[in-house]
């Protein structure tokens, strides 16, 4: 079996490559990325490709499965640039997979594709995927879901799987996550549970997380199995202010949504951090996920708890951890944070 992984060098891509290296049914893997990583893995080769502009069909020919993970979160202030990669680029990946005659396509959707939903019960994969309107990430995930609906109708012979995970954490993703969401002013050495005295208690702040390697395992199962359709991927317990307070040993402080959103908006507009307020709307709006289908049809079970994944990420943030790939490279920490400032915190990559 030959697998092509588009976006192979990020948080999930590196975890998926690890899983595929150990999978006996997979004979070879081609990892596509805009920039070649400093990785040397058995049966894995890398090539450079941009989903927006390059011809992808030659890379896909002869593959049994294409996994599409490529996605842009930054530059958050350049709406056209992120749309071109996320939506237009995804469409080009799907069409190239159809033209190349691959037999399976596995796409990285997200909890962010879902419409606003409940926080007091879990929803299955039939919940509407119309997104959260104020979040560009959510709008793009929703738009790509619609494109994929049309693609499935046009290519009924091609097996399509969509994974919709919650927040994805691992130690090696710390530098990338810090750079994408927090920016250079985050005092990473202070991110120790004993040094985080307060947890904001925001109404509806209740979300799910999962370890990146468990997500990589879910993709492996989707690749080598016969499953079709959408699958929610998340670990227990869900994380809310009470659970975060327990994990971190911190005190909860009530914070109205309006105040939290105003602070996020102000710091984003002042270029103090790269995350627009739509991300807060996303966290407060999306529903909790029922993962029964992933367990029953994929045979997937998370090995790490959500709180364990979070604590591992915090440890990685304190240590400036990363991996030898451009999106995760620890060289973006320390003195190199000056380059992030020069990029305008969301204005340029």
C-alpha positions as CSV (number, residue, x, y, z in Angstrom):
1,X,0.0,0.0,0.0
2,X,1.3,3.5,-0.9
3,X,0.1,6.5,1.0
4,X,0.5,10.2,0.2
5,X,0.3,12.6,3.2
6,X,-0.4,16.2,2.2
7,X,0.8,18.5,5.0
8,X,3.1,15.8,6.5
9,X,5.3,18.1,8.6
10,X,2.8,19.6,11.2
11,X,1.4,18.5,14.5
12,X,-0.8,15.7,13.1
13,X,1.3,14.9,10.0
14,X,4.4,13.9,12.1
15,X,2.3,11.7,14.3
16,X,0.7,10.0,11.3
17,X,4.1,9.3,9.8
18,X,5.2,7.6,13.0
19,X,2.0,5.4,12.9
20,X,2.5,4.5,9.2
21,X,6.1,3.6,9.7
22,X,4.9,0.8,12.1
23,X,2.0,-0.3,9.8
24,X,2.9,-3.5,7.9
25,X,0.2,-2.9,5.2
26,X,1.9,0.4,4.2
27,X,4.9,-0.2,2.0
28,X,5.8,3.4,1.2
29,X,4.8,7.0,2.2
30,X,5.2,10.2,0.3
31,X,5.1,13.3,2.6
32,X,4.2,16.5,0.8
33,X,4.9,19.9,2.3
34,X,5.9,23.4,1.1
35,X,9.2,23.0,2.8
36,X,11.3,19.8,3.1
37,X,11.9,18.7,6.7
38,X,15.0,17.4,8.4
39,X,13.4,14.0,9.0
40,X,14.7,10.6,8.1
41,X,12.1,7.9,8.6
42,X,11.9,4.3,7.2
43,X,9.9,3.9,4.0
44,X,9.1,7.7,4.0
45,X,10.2,10.1,1.3
46,X,9.5,13.8,1.1
47,X,8.7,16.2,-1.8
48,X,7.9,19.9,-1.9
49,X,4.5,20.9,-3.1
50,X,2.1,23.8,-2.6
51,X,-1.6,22.9,-2.7
52,X,-2.5,26.3,-4.1
53,X,-0.2,26.3,-7.1
54,X,1.6,23.1,-7.9
55,X,0.4,20.1,-10.0
56,X,-0.5,17.5,-7.5
57,X,-1.6,14.7,-9.8
58,X,1.9,13.3,-10.5
59,X,2.5,13.0,-6.8
60,X,-0.8,11.1,-6.3
61,X,-0.5,8.7,-9.2
62,X,0.0,5.1,-8.0
63,X,-1.1,5.9,-4.5
64,X,-3.8,3.9,-2.7
65,X,-4.7,6.6,-0.3
66,X,-4.3,10.4,-0.1
67,X,-4.5,12.0,3.4
68,X,-5.1,15.7,3.3
69,X,-3.9,17.6,6.4
70,X,-2.5,20.8,4.9
71,X,-4.1,23.9,6.5
72,X,-3.2,27.5,7.3
73,X,-4.0,29.2,10.6
74,X,-1.6,32.1,10.1
75,X,-1.4,34.8,8.8
76,X,-4.7,35.5,10.4
77,X,-4.8,39.1,9.2
78,X,-4.6,38.0,5.5
79,X,-8.0,36.5,4.8
80,X,-7.2,35.8,1.1
81,X,-4.0,33.9,1.9
82,X,-5.6,31.5,4.4
83,X,-8.7,31.0,2.2
84,X,-6.5,30.2,-0.8
85,X,-4.8,27.4,1.1
86,X,-7.6,26.1,3.2
87,X,-10.5,26.1,0.7
88,X,-9.1,26.5,-2.8
89,X,-6.1,24.3,-1.9
90,X,-8.4,21.6,-0.4
91,X,-10.5,21.6,-3.6
92,X,-7.4,21.1,-5.7
93,X,-6.3,18.2,-3.5
94,X,-9.6,16.5,-3.9
95,X,-9.8,17.0,-7.6
96,X,-6.2,15.8,-8.1
97,X,-7.0,12.6,-6.0
98,X,-10.0,11.9,-8.3
99,X,-8.0,12.5,-11.5
100,X,-5.1,10.3,-10.2
101,X,-7.5,7.4,-9.6
102,X,-6.6,6.9,-5.9
103,X,-9.0,4.6,-4.1
104,X,-9.3,6.4,-0.8
105,X,-9.2,10.0,0.5
106,X,-8.9,10.8,4.2
107,X,-9.5,14.5,5.0
108,X,-8.7,16.4,8.2
109,X,-11.9,18.1,9.2
110,X,-12.5,19.4,12.7
111,X,-14.8,20.0,15.6
112,X,-14.6,23.5,14.2
113,X,-16.8,22.5,11.2
114,X,-19.8,22.0,13.5
115,X,-22.6,24.6,14.0
116,X,-23.2,25.9,17.5
117,X,-24.3,23.1,19.8
118,X,-24.8,21.8,23.3
119,X,-22.3,21.8,26.1
120,X,-24.3,19.5,28.4
121,X,-24.5,16.5,26.1
122,X,-22.5,14.9,23.2
123,X,-23.5,15.1,19.6
124,X,-22.7,12.5,16.9
125,X,-21.5,13.1,13.3
126,X,-25.0,14.0,12.1
127,X,-24.8,17.4,13.8
128,X,-24.9,20.2,11.2
129,X,-21.6,21.4,9.9
130,X,-22.4,25.0,9.1
131,X,-19.6,26.3,11.3
132,X,-19.3,29.4,13.6
133,X,-19.8,32.5,11.4
134,X,-17.3,34.7,13.3
135,X,-14.4,32.2,13.0
136,X,-12.6,32.1,9.7
137,X,-11.2,28.7,10.7
138,X,-14.7,27.4,11.2
139,X,-16.1,29.0,8.0
140,X,-13.3,27.4,6.0
141,X,-13.8,23.9,7.6
142,X,-17.6,24.2,6.8
143,X,-17.0,25.3,3.3
144,X,-14.6,22.4,2.6
145,X,-17.2,20.0,4.0
146,X,-19.6,21.2,1.4
147,X,-17.0,20.8,-1.4
148,X,-16.3,17.3,-0.2
149,X,-20.0,16.5,-0.3
150,X,-20.0,17.4,-4.0
151,X,-16.8,15.5,-4.6
152,X,-18.2,12.3,-3.0
153,X,-21.2,12.5,-5.4
154,X,-18.9,13.0,-8.4
155,X,-16.5,10.2,-7.4
156,X,-18.7,7.5,-5.8
157,X,-16.1,4.8,-6.4
158,X,-13.6,6.7,-4.1
159,X,-13.8,5.9,-0.4
160,X,-13.9,9.2,1.6
161,X,-13.3,9.5,5.3
162,X,-13.5,12.7,7.4
163,X,-12.0,12.9,10.8
164,X,-13.3,15.7,13.1
165,X,-11.0,15.9,16.2
166,X,-11.1,18.3,19.1
167,X,-8.0,20.2,20.1
168,X,-4.8,18.3,19.3
169,X,-1.8,18.4,21.7
170,X,1.6,16.8,22.0
171,X,4.9,18.0,23.5
172,X,6.7,18.2,20.1
173,X,4.0,20.6,18.8
174,X,4.6,23.2,21.5
175,X,6.7,25.6,19.5
176,X,4.3,25.5,16.6
177,X,1.2,26.0,18.8
178,X,2.8,28.8,20.7
179,X,3.8,30.6,17.5
180,X,0.4,30.1,15.9
181,X,-1.8,31.1,18.8
182,X,0.1,32.9,21.5
183,X,2.9,34.8,19.7
184,X,6.4,35.8,21.0
185,X,5.3,37.6,24.2
186,X,4.2,34.4,25.9
187,X,6.6,33.7,28.8
188,X,7.0,30.0,28.2
189,X,9.2,29.2,31.2
190,X,6.4,30.4,33.5
191,X,3.9,27.9,32.1
192,X,4.2,25.5,35.0
193,X,0.9,24.4,36.8
194,X,2.2,25.8,40.1
195,X,2.8,29.2,38.4
196,X,-0.7,29.4,36.9
197,X,-2.8,30.7,39.8
198,X,-6.0,31.6,38.0
199,X,-8.3,30.0,35.4
200,X,-10.8,32.2,33.6
201,X,-14.3,30.8,34.4
202,X,-16.1,31.8,31.1
203,X,-19.7,30.6,30.5
204,X,-19.7,27.8,27.9
205,X,-15.9,27.3,28.1
206,X,-16.0,23.5,27.8
207,X,-14.0,21.8,25.1
208,X,-12.4,18.5,24.2
209,X,-8.8,17.6,23.5
210,X,-6.9,14.6,22.3
211,X,-3.2,13.6,22.0
212,X,-1.7,14.0,18.6
213,X,-0.4,10.4,18.4
214,X,-3.9,9.2,19.1
215,X,-5.1,11.3,16.2
216,X,-2.3,9.8,14.1
217,X,-3.6,6.3,15.1
218,X,-7.1,7.3,14.0
219,X,-5.8,8.3,10.6
220,X,-3.9,5.0,10.3
221,X,-7.1,3.1,11.0
222,X,-9.0,5.1,8.5
223,X,-6.3,4.5,5.8
224,X,-6.0,0.7,6.2
225,X,-9.6,-0.1,7.0
226,X,-12.8,0.1,5.0
227,X,-14.6,2.9,6.9
228,X,-16.4,5.7,5.1
229,X,-17.9,9.0,6.3
230,X,-17.2,11.2,9.3
231,X,-15.8,10.3,12.7
232,X,-15.5,12.4,15.9
233,X,-12.2,12.1,17.6
234,X,-11.7,13.2,21.2
235,X,-10.5,11.9,24.6
236,X,-11.9,12.2,28.1
237,X,-12.4,14.1,30.2
238,X,-13.8,17.2,28.6
239,X,-12.0,20.3,29.8
240,X,-13.9,23.1,31.5
241,X,-12.9,25.7,34.2
242,X,-13.6,23.2,37.0
243,X,-11.4,20.5,35.4
244,X,-8.7,23.0,34.4
245,X,-8.7,24.3,38.0
246,X,-8.2,20.7,39.2
247,X,-5.4,19.9,36.7
248,X,-3.5,23.1,37.3
249,X,-4.3,23.6,41.0
250,X,-5.5,27.1,40.2
251,X,-8.4,29.2,41.4
252,X,-11.3,29.9,39.1
253,X,-12.2,33.6,38.4
254,X,-15.5,34.4,36.8
255,X,-15.0,36.2,33.5
256,X,-18.0,37.4,31.4
257,X,-17.9,36.5,27.7
258,X,-18.0,40.1,26.7
259,X,-15.0,41.0,28.7
260,X,-13.0,38.0,27.4
261,X,-13.9,38.8,23.8
262,X,-13.1,42.5,24.3
263,X,-9.6,41.6,25.7
264,X,-9.0,39.2,22.8
265,X,-10.1,41.7,20.2
266,X,-8.0,44.5,21.7
267,X,-4.8,42.5,22.0
268,X,-5.3,41.2,18.4
269,X,-5.9,44.7,17.0
270,X,-2.8,46.0,18.8
271,X,-0.7,43.1,17.3
272,X,0.1,41.8,20.8
273,X,-0.9,38.3,19.9
274,X,-1.9,36.6,16.6
275,X,-5.3,35.0,17.5
276,X,-8.5,36.9,16.4
277,X,-11.6,36.8,18.6
278,X,-13.3,34.3,16.4
279,X,-11.3,31.6,18.1
280,X,-12.9,32.4,21.4
281,X,-16.3,32.3,19.7
282,X,-15.4,28.9,18.3
283,X,-14.4,27.5,21.7
284,X,-17.6,28.7,23.3
285,X,-19.8,27.7,20.4
286,X,-18.9,24.2,19.2
287,X,-20.6,21.2,20.7
288,X,-19.2,18.3,22.7
289,X,-18.4,15.3,20.6
290,X,-19.7,11.7,20.9
291,X,-17.0,9.4,19.7
292,X,-19.0,6.1,19.7
293,X,-18.8,5.7,15.9
294,X,-15.0,6.0,15.9
295,X,-14.8,3.3,18.6
296,X,-17.3,0.9,17.0
297,X,-16.4,1.3,13.3
298,X,-12.8,2.4,13.3
299,X,-11.8,0.4,16.3
300,X,-10.2,3.6,17.8
301,X,-9.6,4.2,21.4
302,X,-7.4,7.1,22.8
303,X,-4.4,5.9,24.8
304,X,-3.9,9.3,26.5
305,X,-6.4,11.3,28.5
306,X,-7.2,14.8,27.5
307,X,-5.7,16.2,30.7
308,X,-2.5,14.3,30.1
309,X,-2.2,15.7,26.6
310,X,-2.7,19.2,28.0
311,X,0.0,18.8,30.7
312,X,2.4,17.4,28.1
313,X,1.8,20.4,25.9
314,X,2.4,22.8,28.8
315,X,5.7,21.0,29.6
316,X,6.7,21.4,26.0
317,X,5.9,25.1,26.0
318,X,8.0,25.6,29.1
319,X,10.9,23.8,27.4
320,X,10.5,25.3,24.0
321,X,10.0,21.8,22.6
322,X,9.6,21.0,18.9
323,X,10.5,18.7,16.0
324,X,12.9,19.0,13.0
325,X,10.2,20.2,10.6
326,X,9.6,23.8,9.5
327,X,6.2,24.2,11.3
328,X,7.5,22.7,14.6
329,X,11.1,23.8,14.6
330,X,12.3,25.0,18.0
331,X,14.6,27.5,16.1
332,X,11.5,29.7,16.1
333,X,11.9,30.1,19.8
334,X,14.4,32.2,21.8
335,X,16.1,35.0,19.8
336,X,14.2,33.9,16.7
337,X,11.0,35.3,18.2
338,X,12.2,38.6,16.8
339,X,11.2,37.3,13.4
340,X,7.7,36.7,14.6
341,X,7.5,40.3,15.7
342,X,8.8,41.4,12.3
343,X,6.0,39.3,10.8
344,X,3.4,41.5,12.4
345,X,1.9,38.7,14.6
346,X,-0.6,37.4,12.1
347,X,0.2,39.7,9.2
348,X,2.7,37.5,7.5
349,X,3.9,33.9,7.9
